[in-house]
Amino acid sequence: MTDAPNSTPLLGATDIRRLAEEVGVHPTKTLGQNFVIDGNTIRRIVSAAKVKPDETVVEVGPGLGSLTLGLIDAARSVVAVEIDPPLAKRLPQTIAEFRPERVDDFTVILSDAMDVTSLPDPQPTALVANLPYNVAVPVLLHFFEHFPTLQHGLVMVQDEVADRLAAGPGSKTYGVPSAKAAWYADVKKAGVIGMNVFWPAPKIHSGLVSFERRETPVVDDVRREDVFAVIDAAFAQRRKTLRAALAGWAGSAARAEEILVAAGISPQARGETLSILEFAQIARSAQNLDAGGAA
């Protein structure tokens, strides 16, 4: 396989409308369907995703195949997960029409992305996707959890969601998505995409979020589920101090304070100020106190 030049045709507005009409697809808000109709935007996404020629890429929500074609130009193979049956059925034909020499390098799986826990070999090393805002965070965390081979990737999401995913401690947009994503990877905002490159055009901008999976875990002596339980509790009442916010999780405010003090964290702090490592420290402290050991 050789790298495809920028002149390689990608789907434009006319192609997208033709394909949509052919399969009887009318973009729906329910599935968050906004199809990219601009080839330069596709090239920008693929470039920002840093897809390498020897990689297998998993794409979630390929739709009519705009991004899929750009990815298959850059990668060794692409596996696409599509929830909409007419779209999933048409995708292989689109590859055959526009990239006939790459038909064997493409696989489509008809499924809700949240139900996918295994993929055919070779296992994906990159995730690149245009994700609907209402499922973007759950899908990203689901793929982080179930596919440890994923080393890096890029997702296009609603700009507000992009800011939340990439936020750091102390930011107004820092919350559950930011903290949980940080457990798995170094997450950064990678750009903003305008509205006019989509059909139908959304009412707000989209944001690009890139990630690089951590080479080593944040901690290796505390379970992810326990850390995530602390995060959920801390942000369920984000205006409250940790002593109050973690009372339900710990069993009482007094117990929460004991755990926090043992973890070296002020009971008067708020969740929005804590790093993922500090959330892990709280989970470890609770674990050690429950075991009767020193925190």
Residue frames as qw, qx, qy, qz and C-alpha x, y, z in Angstrom:
[[0.000, 0.885, 0.466, 0.000, 0.00, 0.00, 0.00],
 [0.408, 0.177, -0.010, 0.896, 1.22, 3.48, -0.82],
 [0.007, -0.507, -0.415, 0.755, 0.10, 6.74, 0.72],
 [0.329, 0.693, 0.587, 0.259, -2.69, 8.27, -1.30],
 [0.259, 0.146, 0.053, 0.953, -2.07, 11.77, -2.62],
 [0.145, 0.371, 0.436, -0.807, -4.27, 14.67, -1.55],
 [0.375, 0.211, -0.402, -0.808, -5.86, 14.60, -5.00],
 [0.106, -0.166, -0.979, -0.049, -7.48, 11.25, -4.20],
 [0.370, -0.397, -0.313, -0.780, -11.22, 11.92, -4.45],
 [0.012, -0.158, -0.813, 0.560, -13.24, 12.02, -1.27],
 [0.019, 0.636, 0.764, 0.110, -16.98, 12.33, -0.83],
 [0.022, 0.079, -0.003, 0.997, -18.41, 15.76, -1.54],
 [0.412, 0.190, 0.394, -0.799, -21.87, 17.24, -1.01],
 [0.658, 0.265, -0.369, -0.600, -23.23, 15.77, -4.25],
 [0.453, 0.154, -0.878, 0.024, -21.92, 12.28, -3.40],
 [0.052, 0.040, 0.777, -0.626, -23.31, 12.41, 0.12],
 [0.541, 0.232, 0.198, -0.783, -26.78, 13.46, -1.00],
 [0.641, 0.259, -0.582, -0.428, -26.79, 10.82, -3.73],
 [0.339, 0.096, -0.911, 0.215, -25.79, 8.07, -1.31],
 [0.223, 0.104, 0.627, -0.739, -28.31, 9.22, 1.30],
 [0.635, 0.253, -0.067, -0.727, -31.10, 9.25, -1.27],
 [0.547, 0.255, -0.762, -0.236, -30.06, 5.85, -2.57],
 [0.316, -0.057, -0.896, 0.306, -30.33, 4.18, 0.84],
 [0.387, -0.663, -0.496, -0.406, -33.32, 6.24, 1.93],
 [0.534, -0.353, -0.454, 0.619, -31.50, 7.85, 4.83],
 [0.059, -0.847, -0.134, -0.511, -32.73, 11.13, 6.22],
 [0.360, 0.258, -0.577, 0.686, -30.27, 12.44, 8.85],
 [0.557, -0.666, -0.448, -0.215, -31.82, 12.21, 12.30],
 [0.167, -0.731, 0.389, -0.535, -31.14, 14.07, 15.53],
 [0.900, -0.368, 0.113, -0.207, -31.75, 10.80, 17.39],
 [0.933, 0.031, 0.060, 0.354, -28.63, 9.23, 15.89],
 [0.296, -0.804, 0.175, 0.486, -26.81, 12.57, 15.76],
 [0.715, 0.255, 0.473, 0.448, -26.22, 12.23, 12.05],
 [0.179, 0.924, -0.109, -0.319, -24.30, 15.10, 10.47],
 [0.884, 0.191, 0.267, 0.334, -22.33, 13.94, 7.44],
 [0.283, -0.643, 0.289, 0.650, -19.05, 15.62, 6.49],
 [0.670, 0.668, 0.322, 0.031, -19.20, 16.94, 2.92],
 [0.179, 0.939, -0.294, -0.027, -15.80, 18.62, 2.69],
 [0.920, 0.201, -0.227, 0.247, -12.74, 16.65, 1.58],
 [0.296, 0.603, -0.415, 0.614, -10.24, 19.10, 3.09],
 [0.566, -0.546, 0.313, -0.533, -11.87, 18.66, 6.50],
 [0.996, -0.073, -0.018, -0.049, -11.50, 14.88, 6.18],
 [0.719, 0.419, -0.309, 0.460, -7.82, 15.26, 5.32],
 [0.088, -0.660, 0.379, -0.643, -7.37, 17.60, 8.28],
 [0.807, -0.412, 0.200, -0.372, -8.94, 15.05, 10.65],
 [0.979, 0.105, -0.101, 0.144, -6.88, 12.15, 9.33],
 [0.479, 0.572, -0.348, 0.568, -3.70, 14.22, 9.53],
 [0.323, -0.625, 0.361, -0.612, -4.45, 15.34, 13.10],
 [0.931, -0.260, 0.085, -0.242, -5.15, 11.71, 14.05],
 [0.059, -0.688, 0.719, 0.071, -1.58, 10.80, 13.00],
 [0.940, 0.095, 0.273, -0.179, -2.70, 7.54, 11.43],
 [0.171, -0.588, 0.718, 0.331, 0.27, 5.47, 10.25],
 [0.590, 0.337, -0.543, -0.494, 0.34, 3.17, 7.18],
 [0.360, 0.109, -0.924, 0.072, 0.74, 0.00, 9.25],
 [0.231, 0.007, 0.639, -0.734, -2.20, 0.66, 11.56],
 [0.171, -0.468, -0.825, -0.267, -5.68, -0.77, 11.88],
 [0.142, -0.102, 0.201, -0.964, -8.16, 1.98, 12.68],
 [0.021, -0.516, -0.851, 0.093, -11.56, 1.52, 14.29],
 [0.123, -0.161, -0.138, -0.969, -14.12, 4.10, 13.23],
 [0.078, 0.437, 0.811, -0.380, -17.35, 4.51, 15.18],
 [0.302, 0.754, 0.400, -0.424, -20.37, 5.87, 13.33],
 [0.387, -0.124, 0.530, 0.744, -18.96, 5.98, 9.78],
 [0.400, 0.599, 0.204, -0.663, -22.29, 7.08, 8.34],
 [0.754, 0.629, 0.085, -0.168, -22.04, 7.33, 4.56],
 [0.901, 0.046, 0.135, 0.410, -18.27, 6.85, 4.54],
 [0.217, 0.951, -0.107, 0.190, -16.79, 10.36, 4.28],
 [0.321, -0.777, 0.532, -0.098, -14.16, 9.84, 6.94],
 [0.903, -0.073, 0.422, 0.025, -13.87, 6.12, 6.15],
 [0.754, 0.608, 0.053, 0.242, -12.36, 6.83, 2.74],
 [0.086, 0.882, -0.362, 0.289, -9.83, 9.21, 4.22],
 [0.632, -0.549, 0.526, -0.150, -8.86, 6.66, 6.85],
 [0.926, 0.122, 0.344, 0.097, -8.46, 3.80, 4.41],
 [0.545, 0.786, -0.154, 0.248, -6.14, 5.98, 2.35],
 [0.062, -0.798, 0.487, -0.349, -3.90, 6.40, 5.40],
 [0.606, -0.419, 0.613, -0.284, -4.13, 3.08, 7.25],
 [0.015, -0.200, 0.958, 0.205, -3.49, -0.59, 6.59],
 [0.235, -0.388, -0.852, -0.262, -7.10, -1.45, 7.36],
 [0.298, -0.193, 0.205, -0.912, -10.29, 0.03, 8.80],
 [0.196, -0.378, -0.904, 0.028, -13.04, -1.60, 10.85],
 [0.224, -0.260, -0.035, -0.939, -16.19, 0.49, 11.10],
 [0.034, -0.345, -0.869, 0.352, -18.94, 0.14, 13.72],
 [0.242, -0.127, -0.265, -0.925, -22.30, 1.40, 12.43],
 [0.275, 0.186, 0.765, -0.552, -25.64, 1.23, 14.24],
 [0.558, 0.469, 0.084, -0.679, -27.89, 2.10, 11.27],
 [0.738, 0.100, 0.659, 0.108, -28.61, -0.99, 9.09],
 [0.623, 0.753, 0.203, 0.053, -29.04, 0.81, 5.72],
 [0.066, 0.918, -0.390, -0.014, -25.78, 2.70, 6.24],
 [0.548, -0.450, 0.702, 0.068, -23.88, -0.42, 7.34],
 [0.779, 0.326, 0.532, 0.069, -25.15, -2.31, 4.29],
 [0.505, 0.860, 0.057, 0.054, -24.09, 0.46, 1.87],
 [0.297, -0.851, 0.387, 0.193, -20.58, 1.08, 3.25],
 [0.653, -0.186, 0.639, 0.362, -18.80, -1.87, 1.55],
 [0.555, 0.647, 0.458, 0.253, -20.33, -0.79, -1.76],
 [0.043, 0.997, -0.055, -0.042, -19.03, 2.74, -1.23],
 [0.480, -0.608, 0.554, 0.305, -15.52, 1.40, -0.64],
 [0.660, 0.181, 0.654, 0.322, -15.83, -0.73, -3.77],
 [0.394, 0.851, 0.323, 0.125, -17.00, 2.28, -5.77],
 [0.030, 0.983, -0.168, 0.072, -14.39, 4.78, -4.61],
 [0.158, -0.683, 0.713, -0.023, -11.48, 2.54, -3.49],
 [0.934, 0.134, -0.182, -0.276, -11.92, -0.77, -5.33],
 [0.613, 0.406, -0.615, 0.284, -8.34, -1.83, -4.59],
 [0.031, -0.340, 0.661, -0.668, -8.96, -1.55, -0.83],
 [0.735, -0.271, -0.286, -0.552, -12.13, -3.63, -0.49],
 [0.818, -0.120, -0.541, 0.153, -10.33, -6.40, 1.41],
 [0.364, 0.136, -0.473, 0.791, -8.95, -3.88, 3.90],
 [0.338, -0.244, 0.118, -0.901, -12.37, -2.79, 5.14],
 [0.270, -0.298, -0.912, 0.087, -14.79, -4.43, 7.59],
 [0.349, -0.375, 0.015, -0.859, -18.12, -3.11, 8.81],
 [0.189, -0.205, -0.902, 0.330, -19.85, -4.27, 11.99],
 [0.366, -0.525, -0.356, -0.681, -23.56, -3.58, 12.44],
 [0.562, -0.413, -0.625, 0.350, -23.90, -2.80, 16.13],
 [0.286, -0.940, -0.034, -0.180, -24.42, -0.19, 18.77],
 [0.417, 0.610, -0.519, 0.431, -20.86, 0.85, 19.68],
 [0.410, -0.534, 0.502, -0.542, -21.66, 0.40, 23.37],
 [0.947, -0.080, 0.202, -0.238, -22.32, -3.30, 22.75],
 [0.764, 0.521, -0.347, 0.157, -18.99, -3.93, 21.02],
 [0.611, -0.709, 0.352, -0.021, -16.49, -5.65, 23.31],
 [0.651, -0.232, 0.600, 0.404, -14.40, -7.47, 20.72],
 [0.478, 0.748, -0.186, -0.422, -13.22, -6.81, 17.18],
 [0.954, 0.258, 0.057, 0.138, -11.71, -9.03, 14.47],
 [0.586, -0.491, 0.316, 0.561, -7.94, -9.20, 14.16],
 [0.515, 0.100, -0.425, 0.737, -5.76, -7.33, 13.62],
 [0.293, -0.727, -0.516, 0.345, -6.71, -5.41, 16.74],
 [0.221, 0.884, 0.150, 0.384, -7.07, -1.65, 16.29],
 [0.583, -0.173, -0.246, 0.754, -4.29, 0.65, 17.43],
 [0.013, -0.032, -0.003, 0.999, -6.14, 3.87, 16.64],
 [0.128, 0.652, 0.730, -0.158, -9.69, 5.16, 17.10],
 [0.022, -0.097, 0.197, 0.975, -10.92, 7.92, 14.81],
 [0.015, 0.545, 0.835, 0.068, -14.58, 8.93, 14.80],
 [0.187, -0.287, -0.093, -0.935, -17.18, 11.62, 14.34],
 [0.212, -0.288, -0.889, 0.286, -19.27, 11.02, 17.46],
 [0.282, -0.701, -0.417, -0.506, -22.77, 12.33, 18.24],
 [0.050, -0.552, 0.413, -0.723, -22.67, 14.58, 21.29],
 [0.737, -0.405, 0.120, -0.527, -25.09, 12.47, 23.34],
 [0.992, -0.126, 0.000, 0.029, -22.94, 9.32, 23.19],
 [0.478, 0.737, -0.392, 0.273, -19.46, 10.74, 22.68],
 [0.218, -0.636, 0.627, -0.394, -18.14, 10.37, 26.23],
 [0.839, -0.165, 0.448, -0.261, -19.64, 6.92, 26.96],
 [0.897, 0.439, -0.039, 0.034, -18.39, 5.54, 23.64],
 [0.338, 0.740, -0.494, 0.308, -14.87, 6.88, 24.13],
 [0.407, -0.522, 0.640, -0.390, -14.63, 5.49, 27.68],
 [0.931, 0.061, 0.274, -0.232, -16.13, 2.17, 26.54],
 [0.811, 0.532, -0.200, 0.140, -13.48, 1.74, 23.84],
 [0.027, 0.714, -0.592, 0.372, -10.70, 2.75, 26.23],
 [0.655, -0.359, 0.552, -0.371, -11.87, 0.05, 28.63],
 [0.914, 0.141, 0.349, -0.149, -12.41, -2.81, 26.19],
 [0.808, 0.533, 0.000, 0.249, -9.63, -2.25, 23.66],
 [0.552, -0.732, 0.187, 0.353, -6.27, -1.87, 25.39],
 [0.679, 0.137, 0.397, 0.602, -4.54, -2.06, 22.00],
 [0.206, 0.899, 0.254, 0.291, -5.80, 1.45, 21.22],
 [0.627, -0.183, -0.128, 0.747, -2.74, 3.66, 21.55],
 [0.060, -0.297, 0.009, 0.953, -3.97, 6.93, 20.13],
 [0.191, 0.550, 0.759, 0.291, -6.74, 8.56, 18.20],
 [0.054, 0.053, -0.021, -0.997, -8.93, 11.52, 17.46],
 [0.085, 0.576, 0.813, -0.025, -12.64, 12.10, 17.92],
 [0.057, -0.242, -0.186, -0.951, -14.77, 14.90, 16.55],
 [0.194, -0.546, -0.775, 0.253, -17.49, 15.89, 19.00],
 [0.080, -0.920, -0.299, -0.239, -19.63, 18.88, 19.88],
 [0.352, 0.606, -0.325, 0.635, -17.21, 21.68, 20.78],
 [0.503, -0.634, 0.252, -0.531, -18.54, 21.93, 24.32],
 [0.979, -0.198, 0.046, -0.030, -17.94, 18.20, 24.81],
 [0.737, 0.430, -0.233, 0.467, -14.42, 18.60, 23.41],
 [0.023, -0.691, 0.346, -0.634, -13.69, 21.26, 26.02],
 [0.762, -0.487, 0.215, -0.368, -14.99, 19.03, 28.80],
 [0.986, 0.054, -0.073, 0.142, -12.95, 16.02, 27.69],
 [0.651, 0.432, -0.216, 0.586, -9.72, 18.00, 27.45],
 [0.266, -0.851, 0.094, -0.443, -10.16, 20.13, 30.58],
 [0.532, 0.176, -0.656, 0.506, -7.68, 19.98, 33.44],
 [0.435, -0.559, -0.601, 0.369, -8.19, 20.34, 37.22],
 [0.189, -0.451, -0.180, 0.854, -9.33, 23.80, 38.24],
 [0.083, -0.058, -0.500, -0.860, -11.12, 24.51, 34.98],
 [0.531, 0.119, 0.290, -0.787, -14.85, 25.31, 34.98],
 [0.777, 0.261, -0.338, -0.462, -15.34, 22.60, 32.34],
 [0.218, 0.316, -0.906, 0.177, -13.39, 19.96, 34.28],
 [0.732, -0.177, 0.248, -0.609, -15.64, 17.14, 35.44],
 [0.844, -0.076, 0.516, -0.123, -16.44, 13.44, 35.16],
 [0.832, 0.548, 0.044, 0.070, -15.54, 13.13, 31.44],
 [0.240, 0.839, -0.438, 0.218, -12.20, 14.90, 31.93],
 [0.448, -0.572, 0.643, -0.244, -11.18, 12.90, 34.98],
 [0.882, 0.044, 0.459, -0.100, -12.22, 9.50, 33.61],
 [0.737, 0.664, -0.085, 0.097, -10.58, 10.10, 30.23],
 [0.052, 0.820, -0.523, 0.225, -7.40, 11.13, 32.05],
 [0.783, -0.342, 0.504, -0.125, -7.32, 7.71, 33.73],
 [0.884, 0.264, 0.357, 0.146, -6.62, 6.16, 30.35],
 [0.631, 0.439, 0.256, 0.586, -4.88, 8.80, 28.28],
 [0.204, -0.403, -0.010, 0.892, -3.38, 12.22, 27.81],
 [0.293, 0.686, 0.647, 0.160, -6.28, 14.09, 26.19],
 [0.196, -0.369, 0.068, 0.906, -5.95, 17.39, 24.33],
 [0.465, 0.761, 0.289, -0.348, -8.09, 19.74, 22.27],
 [0.555, -0.091, 0.558, 0.610, -6.85, 19.52, 18.68],
 [0.034, 0.027, 0.423, 0.905, -8.93, 22.14, 16.88],
 [0.406, 0.451, 0.476, -0.637, -12.37, 23.43, 15.99],
 [0.201, 0.202, 0.788, 0.546, -14.45, 22.50, 12.94],
 [0.278, 0.120, -0.012, -0.953, -17.01, 24.90, 11.46],
 [0.578, 0.272, 0.608, -0.472, -20.65, 24.12, 10.78],
 [0.591, 0.594, -0.127, -0.531, -20.74, 24.43, 7.00],
 [0.184, 0.428, -0.860, -0.210, -18.67, 21.31, 6.31],
 [0.238, 0.112, 0.933, -0.244, -21.59, 19.13, 7.43],
 [0.484, -0.105, -0.404, -0.769, -24.91, 18.10, 5.95],
 [0.032, -0.900, -0.283, -0.331, -27.18, 18.95, 7.55],
 [0.283, 0.501, -0.369, 0.730, -25.25, 21.81, 9.17],
 [0.483, -0.497, -0.631, 0.351, -25.34, 21.63, 12.97],
 [0.114, -0.938, -0.211, -0.252, -26.11, 24.74, 14.98],
 [0.433, -0.848, 0.293, 0.090, -22.79, 24.79, 16.83],
 [0.350, 0.691, -0.632, -0.037, -19.14, 24.14, 16.08],
 [0.978, -0.131, -0.155, 0.040, -17.48, 20.78, 16.51],
 [0.224, -0.829, 0.511, -0.042, -14.22, 20.18, 18.35],
 [0.805, 0.302, -0.504, 0.082, -11.38, 17.78, 17.71],
 [0.608, -0.664, 0.390, -0.192, -10.00, 15.86, 20.67],
 [0.661, 0.431, -0.610, 0.071, -6.81, 13.84, 20.39],
 [0.751, -0.571, 0.273, -0.189, -5.57, 11.26, 22.85],
 [0.487, 0.473, -0.720, 0.142, -2.42, 9.27, 23.56],
 [0.858, -0.419, -0.268, -0.127, -2.88, 6.29, 25.86],
 [0.362, -0.793, 0.466, -0.153, -0.72, 6.27, 28.96],
 [0.548, 0.413, -0.726, 0.037, 2.24, 3.91, 28.74],
 [0.293, -0.061, -0.856, 0.422, 1.79, 2.99, 32.38],
 [0.323, -0.697, -0.617, -0.171, -1.39, 3.15, 34.52],
 [0.179, -0.791, 0.111, -0.574, -2.03, 6.14, 36.77],
 [0.423, -0.488, 0.676, -0.355, -1.74, 3.68, 39.67],
 [0.561, 0.163, -0.776, -0.237, -1.50, -0.09, 39.71],
 [0.168, -0.045, -0.882, 0.439, -2.77, -0.86, 43.19],
 [0.351, 0.333, 0.464, -0.742, -6.32, 0.51, 42.94],
 [0.378, 0.392, 0.804, 0.237, -9.14, -0.71, 40.72],
 [0.020, 0.182, 0.353, 0.917, -10.45, 1.60, 38.03],
 [0.354, -0.586, -0.644, -0.342, -14.02, 0.95, 39.18],
 [0.491, -0.609, -0.438, 0.443, -13.18, 2.19, 42.68],
 [0.275, -0.208, 0.077, 0.936, -11.53, 5.35, 41.37],
 [0.115, -0.319, -0.535, -0.774, -14.45, 6.06, 39.03],
 [0.403, -0.648, -0.646, -0.004, -16.88, 5.67, 41.96],
 [0.379, -0.518, -0.226, 0.733, -15.02, 8.44, 43.79],
 [0.111, -0.006, 0.352, 0.929, -15.12, 10.64, 40.69],
 [0.236, -0.504, -0.678, -0.480, -18.86, 10.11, 40.23],
 [0.430, -0.681, -0.532, 0.262, -19.54, 10.96, 43.87],
 [0.373, -0.364, -0.055, 0.851, -17.29, 14.03, 43.88],
 [0.007, 0.006, -0.375, -0.927, -18.97, 15.59, 40.86],
 [0.164, -0.550, -0.797, -0.188, -22.55, 14.58, 41.64],
 [0.250, -0.919, -0.294, 0.079, -22.60, 17.58, 43.96],
 [0.667, 0.324, -0.059, 0.669, -19.71, 19.60, 42.61],
 [0.079, -0.780, 0.051, -0.618, -20.54, 22.75, 44.58],
 [0.759, -0.636, 0.023, -0.135, -20.08, 20.89, 47.85],
 [0.125, -0.708, 0.692, -0.064, -16.81, 20.21, 49.62],
 [0.526, 0.220, -0.814, -0.111, -15.42, 16.72, 49.25],
 [0.087, -0.051, 0.829, -0.551, -16.33, 15.99, 52.87],
 [0.555, 0.284, 0.375, -0.686, -19.99, 16.52, 52.01],
 [0.631, 0.434, -0.392, -0.510, -19.95, 15.26, 48.42],
 [0.450, 0.276, -0.849, -0.010, -18.30, 11.96, 49.36],
 [0.432, -0.232, 0.609, -0.624, -20.50, 11.33, 52.41],
 [0.876, 0.150, 0.079, -0.451, -22.86, 8.99, 50.56],
 [0.731, 0.449, -0.513, 0.027, -20.00, 7.09, 48.94],
 [0.224, 0.410, -0.742, 0.480, -18.06, 6.77, 52.22],
 [0.457, -0.396, -0.790, 0.106, -21.06, 6.06, 54.44],
 [0.297, -0.863, -0.335, 0.234, -20.94, 9.33, 56.35],
 [0.233, 0.926, -0.132, 0.266, -19.33, 12.77, 56.22],
 [0.513, -0.741, 0.432, -0.033, -17.10, 11.84, 59.14],
 [0.851, -0.038, 0.466, 0.239, -15.87, 8.73, 57.34],
 [0.594, 0.732, 0.141, 0.302, -15.30, 10.75, 54.18],
 [0.081, -0.941, 0.280, -0.170, -13.18, 13.19, 56.16],
 [0.726, -0.477, 0.487, 0.090, -11.16, 10.35, 57.67],
 [0.825, 0.295, 0.380, 0.298, -10.47, 8.92, 54.22],
 [0.380, 0.878, 0.027, 0.288, -9.53, 12.31, 52.77],
 [0.323, -0.869, 0.367, -0.073, -7.18, 13.19, 55.62],
 [0.801, -0.258, 0.509, 0.184, -5.49, 9.81, 55.28],
 [0.720, 0.501, 0.335, 0.344, -5.08, 10.49, 51.55],
 [0.431, -0.275, 0.061, 0.857, -3.47, 13.86, 52.24],
 [0.037, 0.433, 0.490, 0.756, -6.35, 15.80, 50.67],
 [0.133, -0.002, 0.375, -0.917, -8.25, 18.64, 52.35],
 [0.132, 0.469, 0.864, -0.128, -11.84, 17.71, 53.25],
 [0.166, 0.737, 0.246, -0.607, -12.73, 21.30, 52.28],
 [0.058, -0.298, 0.626, 0.718, -11.44, 20.89, 48.72],
 [0.716, 0.412, 0.210, -0.523, -13.83, 20.38, 45.81],
 [0.835, 0.139, 0.507, 0.161, -13.71, 17.68, 43.18],
 [0.558, 0.819, 0.088, 0.101, -12.99, 20.12, 40.36],
 [0.057, -0.896, 0.440, -0.031, -9.54, 20.81, 41.85],
 [0.708, -0.370, 0.601, 0.032, -8.37, 17.19, 41.98],
 [0.315, 0.504, -0.704, -0.389, -6.22, 15.40, 39.45],
 [0.881, 0.019, -0.383, -0.278, -6.86, 11.81, 38.45],
 [0.518, 0.222, -0.706, 0.428, -3.93, 10.79, 40.66],
 [0.182, -0.206, 0.519, -0.809, -5.58, 12.44, 43.67],
 [0.795, -0.071, -0.077, -0.598, -8.86, 10.65, 42.99],
 [0.804, 0.138, -0.576, 0.053, -6.86, 7.43, 42.94],
 [0.199, 0.282, -0.664, 0.663, -5.27, 8.38, 46.27],
 [0.544, -0.194, 0.276, -0.768, -8.73, 8.73, 47.81],
 [0.900, 0.037, -0.285, -0.327, -9.77, 5.30, 46.53],
 [0.629, 0.247, -0.652, 0.344, -6.53, 3.79, 47.86],
 [0.101, -0.318, 0.541, -0.772, -7.02, 5.47, 51.24],
 [0.758, -0.137, 0.093, -0.630, -10.52, 4.00, 51.55],
 [0.870, 0.171, -0.458, -0.062, -9.18, 0.61, 50.52],
 [0.430, 0.304, -0.664, 0.530, -6.41, 0.70, 53.10],
 [0.326, -0.269, 0.451, -0.786, -8.65, 1.92, 55.91],
 [0.863, -0.050, -0.103, -0.492, -11.21, -0.77, 55.12],
 [0.830, 0.178, -0.511, 0.136, -8.42, -3.34, 55.26],
 [0.696, -0.709, -0.062, 0.091, -7.27, -1.97, 58.59],
 [0.752, 0.057, 0.023, 0.656, -3.90, -0.90, 57.19],
 [0.217, -0.605, -0.033, 0.766, -2.13, 2.40, 57.10],
 [0.507, 0.812, 0.270, -0.097, -3.20, 4.83, 54.38]]
